Amino acid sequence: MSSPAEGGRRRSARLTVAVTGAADVVGAAVAVRLAEHEGVRKALALDTRRVELPGVVFRHADVRDPGLAERLGDVDVVIHADIDTSPDTDSMARTTSNVRGAQTVLTAAAAAGVGRVVLFTSAVVYGAYPDNPVPLDEDAPLRAVPDGSLVGDYLEIERLAERAPKSHPGLSVTVLRPTVLTGPGVDTVFTRHFEAPRLLVVKDTEPCWQFCHVEDLASGLVHAALGDMDGPLAVGCDGWLGQREVEEISGMRRMELPESLALGAAERLHRLHLTPAPATDLQYVMHPWAVSTANLKATGWRPEFSNTEAFQSLLVEIEGHHAALARRLGKKDAAATLGAAGATVALVGTAAIVRRARKKRRGA
């Protein structure tokens, strides 16, 4: 961990801290904590959508606009939380938005004389593999595959964060990598995995689940921003839950499929634009990618939520929703597909129907 930088605005007793994406779940949670922190002189909420938060000053700003630097003239630290993680966003538009946003924030912060930028990606950047140690060390190599999904966005943001201090001397960058995010308003590929009537389990695999409540991510971001910490810093609950523990807590039954069938169906459905998640995303529900949070905890940070509590928060949030392979089903879809086999098997069956239809057309 680094010591506080000498000189400049960073040495003031209390800091002005801006958070991007303040109208979204993570950004709002960060802004509220900043306003309550004794080490913060002014908490700024940056967004294109106006948001009213107690003790927080709103400032209209687009993180993809090169003119962002003009909005950061009095800022000591920027926490960049404006990242689109929705499974429903067009993949090309999402990547353009996420990568351009991070790049613009880093460049604008350097131009405005901001001392530090703190941002978050995800622990998915480590990749999920059967040979991963449990837990992974925070300094483990990033083995995830940039496959056009949100994972690819995170890897590119990590690359930008690593290069920024070299391109902009005087700018420090800290990256936090949360585990599976849960909490009010959180909607991701992972939360939708638990919206299926039955949990998809790939035969002969041993997944483990490590969660991170949105409030713990917010506290970790604020802690890192005010503590001048270097990364990588993983953030999440202590330990992890096994697949059977997850099933016991949720009361959900599993639907076990052979790997070839599960991956093949997921790939075909994604190629046909029937599901937003590429087949490679299934690796994260097949193999372990739990990570140690020792670096952040060594500085005094502690999670407020256990894995069980964070998971229970997820279950509350998804109540009433139905999804299959990250595709959320409407009421009509759900009524048509939620039989004994569940929506996952229904989509696998869809792939078989498409395959048969193609064979018939070729034979015609």
N, C-alpha and C positions, 0 to 999 in steps of 0.2 A: 504494500500500500504506500502511496506517495504521501509526502508531507505537504502542508499548504504552500502554495506558490508564494514567492516573495514579491512585494510591490503590487501596484495597480489596484483596480477596484476590488479585486478578490480579497484584499486584506482588510476591508471595512468590517466593523464589528457585526453589522447586520447586512444581509444581502437582498438585492432585488432579484427575484427568481421568476422567470416566465415559463409557462407550460403551454405547449401547443396541443391542439385537439381538445380544448377544455370543455367543449360541448358533448364530448363522448364519455364513455364510462370511466376509462382509466384516467384521462385528463382531468375530469371533474373531481375524482377522488384525490388526485395529486394536488389540485389547486386548493381544495378545502384544507388539506393537511398543511400546505404551505402557509395559508392564512393564519393557522393556529400555532405555528412554530415560532418560538421566541428568537430564533436565529434569522428570521426573515423580516426585512424592513417593509417590503412590498411584494405582494403576490399578484402576478399578472396572468390573466387568462387570454390566450391568443386563439382566435378561431374566426371563421367567416360567419358563423351562426352566433348570435348574441346569447350569452349565458349569464344568469344572475346567481352568483354564489356569495355567501356571507364573507365579508372581509376581503373579497377578491376584486381587483380592478380589471374590467374587461377592456380589451384592445383589439379592434378588428384587424385581422391579419390573415393572409393566405400564405401558407408555408411553401407553396409552389411558385410564388411570385418572387422574382429576383429583387424586387423592392422591399423584401422583408427586412433587410438590414436597417432601414429607416425606422422600423418599429422596435428595434433592439438597442437603441442608443444609450439607454440608462440601465441596461440589464447586466447583471453579473453572471448568472447561470441560466441556461435554457434546458428544460426537460422536454424532450421531444416525444410526445405521446400520440401524435396524429398518424396512426397507422391503421389502414383498413384491413380487418381480419375476417370480414363477412364472407361466408361461402357462396353468397348469392351475387357478389360483384363479378362482372366480366373480368376474366383473368388478365387480359392485356391491359385493360383500364386500371385494374388494381395495381399491377406491377408498375405501370407508368407513374401512378399517383404515389405509391409508397417509396419508390426509389428516388423519384424527382424531389419529393418532399424532404427526405433525409439529406439528399445532396444540397438542396437549397438552404436548409437550416444550418448545416455545417459551414457552408460558404458565407452565408449572411452573418452568422455568429462571429466568424473570424474577421469579417469586414467591419463589424460594429465594435470590435474589441471585447467581446464576451470572453470570459476566461475559461469556461467549461460548458460542454454540452453532455447531457446524460440522456441516453435513449435505451430502448429495449427491443430485443428481437425475440427469440424463444430458444428453449433448450432443444428444440427439434433440430437445430443446426448441427448437433453432435451425430445425428443419424441414429436409427434403431437397427441394431444387429444382434444376432444370437451370441456373438462373442464379446459383447459389451460387458465390462465389469459393472457390478452393482454395489455402490453407485459409481458413476463416472466421475473422474476428477475434473474440476472446472477448467483445467489447462489441457484437457484431452483434445486431440485433433478434431476438426470439424469434418465429419465424413458424410454428411447429408448430401443427397443428389439434387442439384438445381433442375427440377423437372417441369418448370412452368407453373408450379403451385406456389402457395404462400411461402413455402420453405425456400424457394429460389429468391423471393424478395428479401427474406431475412439474411440469406447468405450474401447478397449484394450489399445490403445495409451494413453488415459486418465488415465487408471489404472497404466500403467508404469510410467507416469509423476508424479502421486501422490506418488508412492513408491520410486522413485529415490532419493529424498533428504534424506529419512530415511535410505536407503541403502548406500548412498554416502554422508556423512556429508561434508558440505562445497560447495556442488553443489546446486544451486537454479534453479528451473524449472518454467517457465511461459507458460501457455497454452492460446492461443487465439481461439475463436470459431466464425468464420465468418458465416454469413447468406448465402443465395443463391448467389454463386459466379458468377460474370459476367465479360465480358471484352474480349479483343482480345486473341484468343487461348484457351479460356475456353470451355471445352466440358465435360458435366456431365449429370447424369440422369435428373437433373432439367432443364438444357438448352435444352435438347432433348424433354422435355415435351412440349416446345413451338415450336418444329419443326413439330408437327402434323398439318394437315390441319385445324382441329378444336380442340379447347381446351376441354379435357375431364373434365367434372364436375360431381361429384357424387351427386345425388339428395339429397336435405335436408342437405347439409353440407355448412359450412361457412369458406372457407380457407382465409388466408391473406398472402400476399407476401412481404417479406423484403429482399432486395438485398444488395450485397456487391461487389463493383467494385474491380477488382484485384489490382488496384493502391491503394485503401483504405486499403486493407489487407496488402499490402507491407508497407505502411506508418505506419500502426498499429504495425506490427512486429518490424520494426526498432525503433519505439517510445518505445515499451515495452522493447526491448533489451538494449537500451541505458539509460533507466530510472529506471532500477532495480525494475520492477513492479511485484507484485504477482497477481495471477489469482483467480478465472476465469475472463477472459476478453472477453466479446462479442464484435464483430466488425462488423459494417454494417451501412447502411444508417439510417437516423433519420426516425422513424415512419414506416409505412407499407402501402401497397396498397390492397384494396379489390379486389375480383374476377372481379367485373364489371369494376373497374378502369383499371385492367390489360387488359380486353377485349377491352375497349375503346381506350387505348393507342396503342395496337397492331393491332386493326382493325380485330381481329380474332373472329369468331363465336364459340359458345360453342356447345358441344355434351353432353347432360345430360343423364346419365345412372343411374339406380337403384344401390344401394350399392352392393347388392348380386350378380348382374350380372357383375359389374365391377371387384369386388374382385375375384369372382369365375373364370372369364375368365383370369385375370392376373395370378392367381395361376396355372391354367392349362397350360397356355402358357409358364410360367417360368419352370414348371416341365418338359415340352417337349423341353426345351432349345431353344424355339423360341424367347424369350425375355430375356435380361440380368437382368431386375429388378424384384425382388420378389414382391409378392402381398402386403407385408407390406409397401413397399415404397409408395403405393397409399395413405397411411395415411397422408403423407406430402402435398398432394394436396387436402386433404379433411378437415383437421383440423388446427387450428392456432398453430404456434410455433415461432412467432415474439418475439424478446428478447430485453430487455433494454441494451443500451450501456453506461450506466451512469458511470461505473467504469473507463473505458478508457477515456471518455470525461472529467472526474474529474481531470485527470492529464494534460489536455491541448490539447489532440488529438481531431481533428474534421474530419469528412468525407468530401472529396472533391466532392462527387457525391450525388445527391438526388436519391430516389428510382426510380423516373421517368427516370432520366438520366442513371442510371445503367441498368434499364430494356431496355431502348432504345439501349444501347450498346449491350445487349444480342441479340436483334432483328437484329441488323446489322450483328452480328457474325454468326447467324444461317441462313442467307439468302441463298436460294438455296439448303438447306438441308431438308430432309423429314425423319421423324421418327415416330414410334408408340410404346408406352410403352417402351421407351428407346432403341428400336431396330432401328438403322438407316437403311433406305431403299435405295438401289441403284436405278439407273435410271429405270431399268426394273421393279423392285419391285414397285417403285412409280407409273410408268405408269399403272401398272396392278391394283393397289389398291386405287389410289387417285380419287375415284369417289365422288359423292355427300355425301356419308356417311362418307368418310374420312378413313384414315389408321387405326385409333383406332377401329372403328366399323368393318373394314375388319379383324382385328386380333381377335376381339370378334367372328366374323363369322367363322374364322378359327377354333377356339376352338369348336364351334358347329359342324363343319364338322368332326373334329377328333372324337368327341363324337359319332356321328352317324356311322362313320366307325367302331369304336370299337363295337358298338351294332350289326352291320351287321356281323362282324367276329364271335362274340359270338353266333349269331343265325344260322351261317352257319353249 
